[in-house]
């Protein structure tokens, strides 16, 4: 697929982000899309086809999860760089996930849906920029290490169903980040890396809002369809999520995001 000729609609702006391979250029495209929507420069039209896969840079090398090298303990600088690189890759893919959600499903929702997920996409771009800057402070950069290629699988699995996408991406994958990030922050602090710990705390605060956006719009759509939100969530997770929901859960952060125990406790293994 080629880049849209004119970026004057929501659909074209989203396609532009997805079809931009260079990390810095993708970051700028995401920020521009969110800014142009906020300033009223994009028509609420979904007139571009989202690609099956986003464009990707030559680096990092993408490997199956089972071929990824072990990171080791965060106490070493090498291990901290590996962890920051893995997180940067997650945020890089999250940019595409946010804009694919808008471009693929935005027509099914009110305008407010587009506005909220544009803000999420801009947040993900900012998170990627923070992590890449921190890597450079360590003498590294995004692309210096391999990354796993399983993250887009959730988008491919749910490309046909907005509710499935909301259930799996923000309400499973991003919610899982709420569970594991606090312990990661502690490990960075224990290693004396307060700068990285503060950055991860800032990112986690934003991620609570992102999970909340998923939960809110999932609830909006299920109630409109006469479905029980928690029950339908469980059906979709069983159908589309290749894995298990494993405790411990950060019940407090999940509750702040509106993702209460009635959603995920019945699925826990």
Backbone as a ProteinNet text record, in pm:
[ID]
protein_1_A
[PRIMARY]
XXXXXXXXXXXXXXXXXXXXXXXXXXXXXXXXXXXXXXXXXXXXXXXXXXXXXXXXXXXXXXXXXXXXXXXXXXXXXXXXXXXXXXXXXXXXXXXXXXXXXXXXXXXXXXXXXXXXXXXXXXXXXXXXXXXXXXXXXXXXXXXXXXXXXXXXXXXXXXXXXXXXXXXXXXXXXXXXXXXXXXXXXXXXXXXXXXXXXXXXXXXXXXXXXXXXXXXXXXXXXXXXXXXXXXXXXXXXXXXXXXXXXXXXXXXXXXXXXXXXXXXXXXXXX
[TERTIARY]
83.9	0	87.3	34.5	106.9	44.2	121.1	71	-41.6	-141.4	-249.3	-194.9	-256.2	-212.6	-245.3	-365.2	-408.9	-447	-389	-416.3	-512.6	-639.6	-739.3	-856.4	-844.8	-950.8	-889.6	-973.8	-926.4	-868.7	-939.4	-891.6	-754.7	-736.4	-607.8	-496.4	-526.2	-424	-381.4	-477.6	-445.2	-363.3	-402.9	-326.6	-184.5	-169.9	-37.3	52.7	-0.4	78.9	120.3	25.8	53.1	150.6	148.2	231.7	366.7	396.5	524.3	618.3	728	813.6	914.1	969.4	1076	1022.3	1087.7	1034.3	1011.3	1108.6	1090.3	977.2	971.6	865.2	728.1	721.3	593.7	551.7	647.7	621.7	563.4	623.1	576.7	440.2	418.1	287.7	177.6	206.7	107.6	74.3	177.1	153.6	75.8	109.8	40.4	-105.9	-134.1	-272.9	-354.5	-300.6	-372.8	-391.7	-287.9	-297	-397.5	-392.1	-482.9	-628.2	-651	-787.9	-834.3	-748.9	-784.1	-814.8	-744.5	-762.1	-871	-938.3	-1048.3	-1005.8	-885	-832.7	-859.5	-911.5	-938.8	-1089.1	-1139.5	-1280.8	-1304.9	-1423.4	-1458.5	-1502.9	-1406.6	-1430.3	-1331.7	-1378.4	-1295.8	-1284.9	-1207.1	-1202.8	-1071.7	-999.4	-874.5	-876.8	-822.8	-815.8	-692.2	-711.1	-597.1	-519.7	-388	-309.1	-320.5	-297.5	-297.7	-184.6	-71.4	42.5	98.2	141.4	203.8	340.5	384.7	521.8	618.5	729.8	828.2	966.6	1048.9	1187.6	1270.2	1387.4	1475.2	1518.2	1537	1573.5	1473.2	1437.5	1501.7	1464.8	1553.1	1519.9	1404.7	1302.6	1185.2	1195.4	1186.2	1201.7	1076.2	1050.3	943.8	976.6	875.5	902.5	996	987.1	1070.5	1216.2	1246.9	1386.3	1451.1	1377.1	1433	1540.5	1654.5	1758.7	1711	1762.6	1728.1	1787.4	1708.2	1755.1	1843.6	1826.6	1905.2	1848.3	1919.2	1871.7	1890.2	1790.6	1792	1906.4	1972	2081.5	2195.4	2215.2	2322.9	2271.3	2359.7	2320.1	2276.6	2343.8	2307.6	2163	2123.9	1988.3	1886.5	1923.6	1831	1810.6	1916.5	1903.4	1811	1827.8	1742.8	1596.6	1570.3	1433.1	1375.5	1451.3	1403.4	1378.2	1462.2	1442.3	1313.8	1289.3	1165.9	1043.7	1050.2	938.5	921.4	1033	1023.5	954.6	983.3	917.9	767.8	731.1	588.9	520	582.4	521.2	519.3	621	624.1	506.1	483	369.4	237.4	237	114.5	68.8	161.7	122.1	32.7	79.1	1.3	-130.4	-129.1	-252.4	-358.7	-319	-415.5	-473.8	-389.1	-438.9	-510.9	-472.2	-548.4	-688.5	-698.9	-829.7	-920.7	-867.1	-946.6	-984.3	-882.8	-907.6	-994.5	-985.9	-1059.9	-1201.9	-1219.7	-1348.6	-1414.6	-1347.8	-1399.9	-1538.2	-1571.4	-1702.8	-1816	-1785.9	-1889.1	-1922.8	-1848.7	-1861.8	-1885.9	-1929.7	-1942.4	-1807.3	-1810.8	-1687.8	-1595	-1652.6	-1570.8	-1473.8	-1511.2	-1422.3	-1293.3	-1307.1	-1187.9	-1101.3	-1163.4	-1086.2	-1009.5	-1074.8	-1008	-892.4	-910.4	-802.4	-692.7	-723.7	-616.8	-525.4	-583.9	-502.1	-418.5	-478.4	-402.2	-284.7	-310.2	-202.9	-90	-126	-23.5	54.8	-13.8	54.9	155.7	114	204.1	327.9	307.3	421.7	515.4	458.5	540.3	614.8	548.3	614.9	732.8	711.1	821.2	937.5	907.2	1012.8	1090.6	1020.9	1088	1182.2	1134	1214.9	1334.4	1313.5	1425.8	1529.6	1484.3	1579	1658.1	1590.6	1661.7	1763.2	1725.8	1822.2	1945	1924.1	2037.1	2125	2065.5	2145.8	2236.5	2197.1	2280.4	2376.5	2374.2	2459.5	2399.5	2269.8	2201.5	2091.8	1999.8	1889.1	1789.8	1668.6	1570.2	1618.1	1617.7	1668.1	1801.9	1867.1	1998.7	1990.4	1873.2	1853.7	1735.7	1725.2	1606.9	1482.8	1367.9	1239.8	1148.3	1049.4	964.6	849.1	806.3	710.2	569.2	541.7	409.8	307.4	351	261.3	148.4	175.8	71.2	-29.8	0.1	-89.6	-228.3	-234.7	-365	-446.6	-380.7	-452.3	-505.5	-423.7	-467.5	-584.5	-577.1	-680.8	-815	-811.8	-934.7	-967.8	-913.4	-931.9	-1075.7	-1159.2	-1296.2	-1398.5	-1357.4	-1455	-1403.2	-1471.1	-1428.2	-1430.5	-1533.5	-1541.9	-1429.1	-1396.1	-1284.3	-1153.7	-1134.6	-1012.5	-1003.5	-1111.9	-1110.3	-1086	-1147.5	-1130.7	-986.9	-923	-790.9	-678.4	-683.6	-568.7	-568.6	-660.8	-651.4	-688.7	-788.6	-844.4	-775.2	-686.8	-602.4	-455.6	-405.9	-262.6	-217.4	-287.3	-247.1	-277.4	-385.2	-413.7	-303.3	-246.8	-136.3	-16.5	4.9	113.8	92.3	-33	-61.5	-21.1	-29.2	6.5	157	233.8	377.3	466.5	417.6	503.5	548.1	461	509.9	633.9	636.1	753.2	875.5	852.8	964	1021.5	934.5	979.9	1066.3	1022.8	1099.8	1237.1	1243.8	1372.8	1467.6	1415.6	1500.9	1548.8	1459.7	1500.1	1605.9	1587.2	1684.2	1821.2	1820.1	1946.5	2005.5	1937.9	1987.4	1952.4	1860.4	1823.1	1690.5	1699.2	1578.7	1518.5	1601.4	1549.3	1456.8	1498.6	1413.3	1288.8	1303.5	1188.9	1082.5	1124.2	1027.8	959.3	1034.9	977.3	871.2	900.3	804	680	697.3	581.5	492.2	552.3	474.2	398.6	465.8	401	284.9	303.6	197.4	74.7	95.2	-18.3	-101.2	-34.7	-106.3	-176.5	-112.5	-171.2	-301.2	-313.9	-441.6	-552.4	-523.6	-622.9	-652.1	-551.6	-572.4	-661.5	-636.9	-724.4	-865.5	-874.8	-1005.8	-1078.4	-1005.3	-1068.3	-1123.9	-1047.4	-1095.8	-1218.6	-1214	-1326.3	-1451.1	-1432.1	-1545.7	-1615.7	-1539	-1600.7	-1651.1	-1587.5	-1640.4	-1777.1	-1786.3	-1914.3	-2019.4	-1980	-2071.9	-2130.4	-2045.2	-2090.8	-2172.5	-2128.8	-2203.7	-2341.7	-2349.6	-2480.2	-2573.9	-2518.2	-2599	-2654.5	-2579.1	-2621.9	-2702	-2723.8	-2799.6	-2722.7	-2588.9	-2504.3	-2452.3	-2426.7	-2362.1	-2212.3	-2155.5	-2015	-1917.4	-1929	-1833.8	-1846.6	-1968.5	-1988.7	-1936.8	-1964.3	-1919.4	-1767.6	-1708.1	-1562	-1501.8	-1557	-1504.6	-1518.8	-1629.4	-1648.7	-1541.1	-1516.6	-1420	-1277.2	-1242.6	-1107.1	-1082.7	-1178	-1163.4	-1149.1	-1217	-1218	-1092	-1038.8	-937.1	-800.8	-790.9	-662.8	-587.5	-466.9	-385.2	-292.8	-347.7	-271.1	-366.2	-314.6	-396.2	-383.5	-486.9	-482.8	-434	-312.6	-248.7	-231.8	-273.7	-246.2	-96.3	-47.8	-126.7	-171.2	-288.3	-342.4	-327.7	-307.2	-304.5	-449.4	-522.6	-665.5	-693.2	-607.7	-629.9	-621.7	-513.6	-498.6	-606.2	-638.5	-744.4	-878.2	-904.8	-1031	-1036.4	-923.5	-918.9	-957	-922.9	-952.5	-1091	-1168.8	-1302.5	-1306.8	-1190.4	-1183.5	-1189.8	-1310.4	-1331.3	-1314.9	-1306.5	-1275.3	-1378.6	-1501.5	-1603.5	-1569.5	-1484.7	-1443.5	-1342.4	-1234.7	-1120.4	-1104.7	-1160.6	-1142.1	-1191.1	-1305.3	-1349.2	-1255.4	-1165.8	-1074	-937.2	-912.1	-778.1	-739.2	-610.8	-555.7	-433.1
-119.6	0	124.6	232.6	358.4	459.2	559.4	663	739.7	785.5	865.9	992.2	1031.9	1153.1	1276.4	1280.8	1395.3	1348.9	1413.9	1374.1	1476.8	1466.9	1563.7	1496.8	1368.5	1295.8	1209.2	1164.8	1075.5	948.2	889.4	765.8	781.6	890.3	912.9	936.2	1009.6	1036	907.3	819.9	692.2	603.7	596.5	517.3	569.7	702.9	763.8	717	714.8	667.1	521.8	437.7	294.9	264.8	344	316.5	387.9	453.3	521.5	430.2	381.9	284.5	345.8	462.3	520.9	561.2	520.2	550.7	698.6	783.5	926.6	982.5	940.1	988.4	939.4	815.7	764	844.4	871.6	953.5	1089	1153.4	1284.4	1274.9	1167.2	1149.1	1130.7	1057.1	1036.4	1167.5	1243.6	1373.2	1467.3	1467.4	1554.7	1515.5	1385.2	1340.5	1386.5	1366.4	1406.9	1558	1632.7	1779.5	1828.2	1772.2	1817.3	1783.2	1670.8	1639.5	1740.7	1768.2	1862.4	2001.4	2040.1	2174	2177.1	2064.3	2061	2054.6	2007.7	2003.9	1872	1772.4	1642.8	1618.9	1585.7	1550.3	1415.1	1401.1	1275.1	1173.2	1137.1	1041.1	926	807.8	687.6	629.5	700.9	677.1	613.9	553.3	485.4	345.2	250.8	112	96.5	37.8	13.2	-109	-103.8	-217.9	-337.7	-457	-576.6	-572.2	-517.6	-498.5	-359.6	-293.7	-162.1	-174.9	-64.9	-60	-64.3	-130	-144.9	-103.6	-47.7	-14.9	-142.4	-128	-244.2	-302	-215.4	-257.1	-199.8	-271.2	-392.7	-517.4	-616	-747.1	-804.4	-853.4	-908.6	-1060.4	-1113.2	-1257.1	-1313.5	-1444.1	-1507.2	-1494.5	-1483.7	-1468.2	-1573.9	-1698.7	-1805.3	-1798.3	-1707.8	-1690.4	-1564.7	-1491.5	-1370	-1404.6	-1333.1	-1359.3	-1322.5	-1391.9	-1363.7	-1229.1	-1153	-1019.8	-1023.6	-1119.3	-1123.9	-1030.2	-1018.5	-939	-790	-711	-567.6	-495.9	-562.2	-498.5	-454.9	-520.2	-480.6	-377.8	-290.3	-188.6	-254.7	-361.3	-431.6	-481.9	-536.6	-587.8	-473.9	-360.4	-246.5	-192.8	-188.6	-145.9	-241.5	-371.4	-469.9	-452.5	-426.7	-405.2	-277.3	-169.2	-43.6	-59.2	-136.8	-158.9	-237.1	-338.9	-417.1	-328.2	-240.7	-149.9	-48.9	-1.4	91.7	26	-101.8	-172.6	-186	-215.3	-223.8	-90.7	19	150.6	185.8	142.9	168.2	99	-27.4	-100.6	-41.4	7.6	65.9	189	262.5	374.9	323.1	219.2	162.5	103.5	39	-19.6	86.9	201.6	309	363.3	388.6	449.5	348.2	221.4	118.9	105.3	114	108.2	219.5	340.2	453.3	432.7	407.5	400.1	283.5	173.2	52.7	54.2	110.5	96.7	229	340.9	468.9	503.3	458.4	489.4	424.3	324	254.2	324.9	432.2	497.6	647.6	716	862.7	930.3	1058	1135.1	1131.5	1126	1127.9	1010	899.9	783.2	820.6	886.2	928.1	1021.1	1118.1	1211.7	1143.4	1050.7	984.3	898.8	824.2	736.4	812.5	930	1016.8	1058	1090.7	1125.8	1007.2	888	768.1	748.7	762.8	747.5	846.8	971.3	1072.3	1035.7	980.8	934.4	825.4	728.6	617.9	669.9	769	828.8	896.3	966.3	1030.3	927.1	817.2	711.8	654.2	629.4	578.1	676.6	806.3	907.5	909.5	898.3	896.4	777.1	660.2	539.2	541.3	588.9	595.7	696.7	807.3	906.2	845.9	768.4	705.4	604	528.1	435.5	509.5	623.3	700.5	754.1	783.8	826.3	713.8	589.9	474.1	439.2	515.9	485.9	386.3	360.2	267.5	343.7	269.9	332.1	223.6	265.6	169.1	110	-21.4	-91	-156.5	-123.7	-180.9	-327.7	-371.5	-508.8	-569.5	-701.6	-762.1	-737.5	-753.9	-739.3	-851.5	-883.8	-996.4	-949.3	-1037.9	-1004.2	-1053.2	-1077.2	-1128	-1021.5	-896.1	-791.8	-758.6	-766	-731.7	-845.3	-959.2	-1075	-1043.4	-967.3	-933.5	-847.2	-759.7	-676.1	-760.6	-852.5	-938.5	-1026.6	-1077.6	-1167.2	-1096.7	-964.7	-890.1	-786.2	-802.7	-702.1	-691.4	-789.2	-794.4	-743.4	-713.4	-692.8	-587.8	-473.3	-364.6	-406.5	-481	-522.6	-618.9	-708.2	-799.3	-721.2	-621.7	-541.3	-470	-407.8	-338.8	-436.1	-553.7	-652.6	-700.3	-726.6	-788.9	-687.6	-574.6	-483.3	-399.4	-305.3	-230.9	-310.4	-401.5	-463.5	-593.7	-645.3	-759.6	-717.6	-675.7	-650.4	-528.4	-416.4	-298	-314.9	-384.5	-411.1	-495.4	-586.8	-667.3	-579.8	-474.7	-381.6	-317	-291.5	-235.5	-333.6	-463	-565.1	-573.8	-564.1	-595.6	-471.5	-353.7	-235.7	-196	-202.6	-163.4	-241.5	-372.4	-451.2	-413	-379.6	-335.3	-204.4	-113.3	14.4	-10.7	-101.2	-133.5	-187.2	-273.2	-331.1	-223.4	-127.4	-17.1	67.2	92.4	171.1	97	-32.9	-112.8	-111.9	-96.1	-89.7	51	146.3	283	367.7	318.6	390.2	464.1	571.9	647.2	716.4	758.7	828.1	736.1	611.5	517.1	483.2	470.4	438.2	547.2	672.6	784	785.7	757.7	754.6	645.3	528.2	418.3	448.1	519.1	558.4	653.6	746	839.2	763.9	668.9	590.7	510.4	450.4	369.4	454.3	576.8	665.1	686.9	706.2	721.1	592.1	478	350.8	321.2	370.3	354.5	422.8	541.9	611.8	534.5	469	393.9	272.4	201.8	89.8	141.2	256.1	316.6	348.5	397.6	426.6	298.1	189.6	62.7	13.6	19.8	-27	57.3	188.9	279.7	252.9	242.8	223.6	81.3	-15.2	-151.2	-152.6	-84.4	-76.6	-3.5	103.6	180.5	91.1	15	-66	-186.8	-253.1	-371.6	-333.5	-225.5	-184.7	-142.7	-77.7	-40.2	-163.7	-272.3	-397.3	-486.6	-442.8	-523	-639	-627	-734.3	-699.2	-800.9	-779.8	-760.5	-644.3	-617.1	-723.6	-761.8	-858.2	-994.6	-1038.7	-1169.7	-1171.7	-1064.5	-1062.6	-1050.7	-977.1	-969.5	-1108.6	-1186.6	-1321.2	-1409.7	-1396.2	-1473	-1436.5	-1306.7	-1260.5	-1297.6	-1288.3	-1324.4	-1473.5	-1555.4	-1700	-1730.7	-1652.6	-1678.3	-1627	-1514	-1444.9	-1430.5	-1452.4	-1431.1	-1562.4	-1564.2	-1685.2	-1681.7	-1723.4	-1720.6	-1731.3	-1704	-1712.1	-1582.9	-1547.8	-1434.6	-1486.4	-1447.9	-1505.3	-1400.2	-1432.4	-1343.1	-1345.2	-1249.2	-1149.1	-1033.8	-978.8	-864.5	-738.7	-627.4	-498.3	-449.1	-505.3	-476.9	-327.7	-257.7	-115.3	-35.1	-55.4	17.8	-21.9	-150.1	-196.2	-132.2	-124	-64.1	84.4	155.2	295.2	308.7	207.7	208.8	154.3	120.1	67.6	-79.8	-145.6	-288.5	-364.2	-390	-449.2	-601.2	-660	-802.5	-891.9	-845.6	-928.2	-959.2	-873.8	-899.6	-1013.3	-1004.1	-1092.4	-1206.3	-1197.8	-1305.7	-1441	-1449	-1580	-1640.3	-1558.2	-1608.4	-1643.6	-1609.8	-1624.5	-1770.6	-1797.1	-1933.3	-1932.7
0	0	0	-57.2	-62.7	32.6	69.2	158.3	91.9	170.7	113.1	47.2	-64.9	-135.1	-53.6	3	81.5	221.3	323	460.7	519.6	478.8	523.7	595.2	623.9	693	801.7	893.9	999.6	938.6	843	782.7	718.5	642.5	575.7	676.9	783.5	885.1	954.2	984.1	1048.3	955.5	828.4	732	718.1	722.1	712.1	826.2	948.7	1062.6	1040.3	1003.2	989.1	876.5	771.5	654.5	659.7	771.9	789.9	867.7	806.5	874.6	971.5	938	1019.1	1156.7	1265.1	1398.5	1424.9	1392	1416.6	1331.2	1204.9	1117	1164.7	1213.7	1266.5	1389.2	1476.9	1594.4	1554.6	1455.9	1411.3	1343.5	1267.6	1201.9	1304.8	1411.5	1517.4	1586.7	1619.3	1685.3	1593.6	1465.2	1370.6	1357.4	1352.6	1340.8	1460.5	1580.6	1701.6	1705.9	1669.5	1670.3	1566	1446.5	1341	1372.5	1438.6	1482	1586.4	1681.6	1788.6	1733.1	1627.7	1569	1461.2	1440.5	1344.6	1199.7	1173.2	1036.4	965.2	1037.7	976.6	972.5	855.9	843.2	908.7	967.9	1034.9	930	844.4	737.6	752.3	718.2	727.6	587.7	505.6	361.3	316.6	408.6	374.4	434	360.4	406.1	494.3	611.5	699.8	649.4	651	602.6	696.2	642.6	727	828.9	787.9	878.2	857.5	964.1	946.9	880	823.1	771.9	889.6	871.8	978.6	929.2	1017.9	978.6	962.2	901.4	883.5	1018	1115.6	1250.6	1348.4	1453.3	1502.6	1422.6	1429	1374.7	1456.5	1387.7	1456.3	1462	1583.1	1605.5	1670.7	1652.9	1731.8	1880.1	1966.6	2110.5	2167.1	2116.4	2173.1	2127.3	2035.6	1991.3	2048.4	2130.1	2188.5	2291.5	2288.8	2390	2529.5	2629.3	2768.3	2809.4	2887.6	2927.7	3051.2	3137.9	3260.8	3367.1	3476.5	3589.5	3562.7	3607.6	3579.1	3651.4	3746	3817.8	3728	3614.4	3523.6	3423	3379.1	3280.5	3150.2	3112.9	2989.6	2996.3	3111.3	3126.2	3127.8	3188	3189.5	3048	2968.7	2829.3	2754.3	2776.9	2709	2748.5	2876.4	2921.2	2860.4	2861.6	2803.7	2654	2586.3	2443	2418.9	2500.9	2486.3	2508.3	2608.2	2634.6	2521.4	2466.2	2353.1	2235	2212	2100.8	2126	2249.4	2282.9	2254.3	2292	2269.8	2120.7	2047.1	1903.3	1835.5	1871.4	1814.9	1865.5	1989.1	2045.5	1968	1908.9	1822.6	1710.9	1643.4	1532.7	1581.4	1697.3	1749.2	1772.8	1826.1	1852	1722.2	1624.2	1500.8	1412.3	1421	1349.4	1408.5	1539	1604.4	1553.2	1544.5	1495.4	1349.3	1266.5	1122.9	1081.9	1155.5	1119.9	1175.8	1295.9	1364.8	1402.7	1376.9	1424	1371.9	1252.1	1194.2	1271.5	1353.1	1430	1561.2	1593.5	1722.4	1704.4	1811.7	1806	1785.2	1749.1	1727.2	1848.3	1967.2	2088.6	2094.7	2032.8	2026.2	1954.1	1840.7	1765.5	1848.7	1915.6	1995.9	2107.3	2175.2	2287.3	2240.5	2131	2085.5	2012.4	1957.7	1907.8	2022.8	2136.7	2253.2	2299.3	2296.2	2332.5	2237	2106.4	2008.6	2030.1	2064.4	2092.9	2218.7	2318.8	2440.1	2407	2324.9	2291.3	2218.6	2132	2062.7	2162	2259.9	2362.1	2445.7	2480	2557.2	2479.6	2350.6	2268.8	2267.7	2253.8	2250.1	2381.6	2494.8	2625	2636.5	2596.2	2608.7	2514.9	2391.6	2298.2	2347.2	2404.6	2458.8	2574.3	2659.8	2771.1	2718.9	2616.5	2556.8	2505.9	2443.6	2390.3	2502.5	2617.3	2732.1	2780.6	2752.5	2784.7	2670.6	2562.2	2448.1	2351.9	2363.2	2274.3	2199.2	2136	2063.5	2023.2	1987.7	1939.6	1806.7	1797.7	1680.4	1704.4	1816.7	1844.7	1885.5	1931.9	1976.9	1901.1	1896.6	1833.9	1918.8	1856.7	1926.5	1880.5	1962.3	1921.9	1834.7	1746.8	1641.6	1674.6	1803.1	1837.6	1870.8	1882.5	1932.4	1836	1705.6	1609.4	1593.7	1649.1	1636.6	1691	1800.9	1859.7	1764.9	1689.6	1593.1	1478	1429.5	1319.4	1362	1483.2	1535.2	1550.9	1575	1604.3	1497.8	1378.1	1272.8	1224.3	1258.9	1208.3	1308.5	1433.2	1540	1638	1643.4	1732.1	1878.1	1918.2	2057.6	2093.5	2002.6	2027.5	2039.4	1954	1961.6	2096.8	2140.8	2269.4	2383.8	2376.6	2483.6	2493.2	2378.5	2380.8	2398.2	2328	2333.3	2461.2	2481.2	2607.1	2731.2	2719.4	2839.5	2880	2795.6	2834.5	2832	2715.4	2702.4	2781.3	2765.3	2841.8	2989.7	3021.8	3163	3224.9	3147.4	3198.9	3233.4	3156.2	3187.7	3324.3	3361	3493.6	3603.9	3573.6	3672.5	3695.5	3587.6	3597.3	3610.9	3571.1	3573.4	3714	3817	3949.6	3994.8	3970.5	4009	3925.7	3798.4	3713.3	3764.9	3807.2	3864.2	3987.5	4073.8	4194.6	4157.8	4056.5	4016.8	3964	3887.6	3840.8	3958.4	4053.5	4171.6	4252.2	4269.6	4345.5	4277	4143.4	4069.2	4068.8	4136.2	4141.8	4021.6	3937.3	3815	3838.9	3913.7	3948.6	3826.7	3731.5	3613.1	3533	3512.5	3439.5	3520.8	3651.7	3736.8	3728.7	3734.6	3725.3	3589.4	3485.2	3350.6	3339.9	3393.2	3387.3	3470.9	3581.7	3662.2	3584.1	3513.1	3429.5	3320.6	3257.1	3152	3209.7	3326.8	3385.9	3417.7	3464	3492.4	3366.5	3254	3126.9	3087.7	3114.1	3072.6	3147.1	3268.3	3338.4	3258.4	3204.5	3122.1	2993.8	2938.9	2815.1	2839.1	2948.8	2982.9	3009.9	3074.5	3100.1	2970.3	2871.3	2741.8	2680.7	2688.2	2635.2	2708.4	2840.4	2922.1	2897.4	2888	2867.3	2735.2	2627.2	2495.9	2477.5	2543.9	2542.5	2610.5	2724.6	2794.3	2712.8	2646.3	2561.5	2452.3	2385.8	2272.6	2317.5	2424	2467.6	2519.6	2593.3	2646	2533.1	2432.1	2315.8	2245.4	2250.8	2187	2280.8	2404.3	2499.3	2557.2	2561.7	2612.5	2750.9	2832.1	2961	2937.1	2974.7	2941.5	2992.7	3119.4	3175.3	3108.7	3087.8	3024.6	2881.8	2806.7	2667.4	2659.8	2751.4	2759.5	2775.3	2864.7	2889.2	2765.2	2694.8	2571.1	2468.9	2452.4	2352.1	2389.3	2516.2	2557.9	2535.6	2570.2	2546.6	2398	2314.5	2170.8	2101.8	2147.7	2068.3	2135.5	2265.3	2332.3	2341.9	2285	2285.3	2406.8	2517.1	2640.8	2757.1	2875.5	2996.3	3073.8	3146.5	3237.9	3372.5	3407.7	3526	3634.8	3758	3869.5	3901.9	3981.4	4054.4	3964.1	3995.3	3924.3	4010.4	3943.7	4013.3	4020.9	4117.7	4126	4141.3	4215.2	4239.4	4109.6	4031.1	3905.2	3806.1	3801.1	3711.4	3750	3879.1	3924	3886.2	3897.9	3854.4	3707.7	3628.7	3485	3453.8	3556.7	3533.4	3500.4	3507.1	3476.9	3609.9	3654.2	3785.3	3781.7	3898.9	3910.8	3842.6	3830.4	3766.4	3621.2	3558.9	3421.3	3414.5	3493.7	3469.6	3568.4	3689.5	3785.7	3733.8	3666.5	3614.8	3511.8	3453.9	3351.7	3407.6	3533.2	3589.9	3599.5	3571	3581.5	3671.1
[MASK]
+++++++++++++++++++++++++++++++++++++++++++++++++++++++++++++++++++++++++++++++++++++++++++++++++++++++++++++++++++++++++++++++++++++++++++++++++++++++++++++++++++++++++++++++++++++++++++++++++++++++++++++++++++++++++++++++++++++++++++++++++++++++++++++++++++++++++++++

